[in-house]
């Protein structure tokens, strides 16, 4: 996922956070019921699901009965689905952001190592007495360009990582009021299935029910 989408998604989660009135601990049974319901809603009533995921629950009147029937068939109440949906969406966004930061570190290290290798090879050619003077001058200019690229990449990396970490830290601080380690483990366990369910739609970030 694009880094800006992840960051904006997390900011949306922060902006919608409120006071928690009810908490539901995630279990295998609950997450399976949630995923069955989510996928069915996505196929049968995607417009309703979109309203739920974006917090427009006051506009559900026309399709509420259909929505409620789908949940009931999977042994979920409306309120339970809303809470589980928000909780799973929050944890999923956090796990994605953490993965993004890890990937940033990996790509940064790879990019800097590649540039360093290129500079090293050019320097070896410059030190080679058999390489023509004109070629050495060109290589020196190339090294200057690569050094400038290294500096620019490092600055962009540092700036993006600071933003990502800041958003992630604030999101975790809010989410920790309703999320425990067991919830995180459940979402990690079903991460691929959740990703499949969320593909092509809006990741739930609605916290106005807490």
Steps between C-alpha positions, in 0.01 A plus 500: 500500500614851419661667804279809473181288499618325817586829671172666401311192615667521839428872530136421427503243777642758742247764399206266558609372838260550789407365843467125528166371629526133414786267424500159332806278519578336169491119479525248218122461505433875492754576227362221280144624547621852426680396182204296373273799560745749351547301179126446462431870554771586251337276236132566575495854638833678432336843529386421855844370596661814363276716720592291804872527424487876451279568803182592311288268715220757523430430131442126544122516547410383150722194509514430871272195493711331235814593690359365827385173340847428365652558842233294674569205270859508626399541867605864523303798622522838330685659793745210527581517129562876517737459796685200353523676163659808659736294714618273217541801269712679760730204566528425129604861427758493780650171377516639146673816621755300700568286193540815290757644741695171497495499120619862499803398707577206270469704181704784646784265596491331159500834315789645698703179464444500124616861472802430720595202283475716189717772654755241613528351151543843343767593754691182414496602135623848592789341690587281203802656321389349168168686494518816282499838675183611319316190621615562856361853487165364382504243780569771758196693377289184519616442857393855591156429351469174692605666825233766445244226430598322822445819700164571335376143550607507865316828560180371336525174693551675833209738439258224392599274788448777757149561365414129489630437851321804642165393355552140607590607856188715535280230347635238740447731797133536410447139397657358816189611692294233320754253362689232690775258399249221439314717248823571313591131489160413351533763226855382426373142476229595249693782333493348149127430518435852627713643217296302249175626652616864501640495145312737272326688780555748783691374805278554807620799702175609665538552875197714573332202669745507795 
